[in-house]
Amino acid sequence: MAVWLQIILAIVLVALCACLVPLLLQLRRTAASVQLLAESARADLKQITDDVHHLRERADGLADLAVASLEWPMGLGRIVSGAVQTVEAFLGQGGPWMGALLTGLKFALNLIRRPKKEAETKEAPSE
């Protein structure tokens, strides 16, 4: 029985080597191909990183330009808002007739600001 066991073990080792050697050769070819791919992709990735860096710098420049161009209008808006609040507070202390005057002014401003198309569509159903 020891002889049969040795024969079976020898057949298994030969079969294993017969399958393992081509597998190792294929792994070696695959590793070489991956290395070539990595070397060729390195130049492409360098170009991509340079492009992304350039785009980020341009976006930062545009953001700085937007901040600089909106700085003055925002400051003016704050000043106007403060002035309006001050005038409303001052006029609010004037008594009940001031509230009616402010309501009339707001109504007049809304009539002036209303687009003509809205005015025409509202007039059309009444005819």
Secondary structure, DSSP 8 states (H G I E B T S, - for coil): -HHHHHHHHHHHHHHHHHHHHHHHHHHHHHHHHHHHHHHHHHHHHHHHHHHHHHHHHHHHHHHHHHHHHHHHHHHHHHHHHHHHHHHHHHHHTT-HHHHHHHHHHHHHHHHHHS-HHHHHHHHHHH-
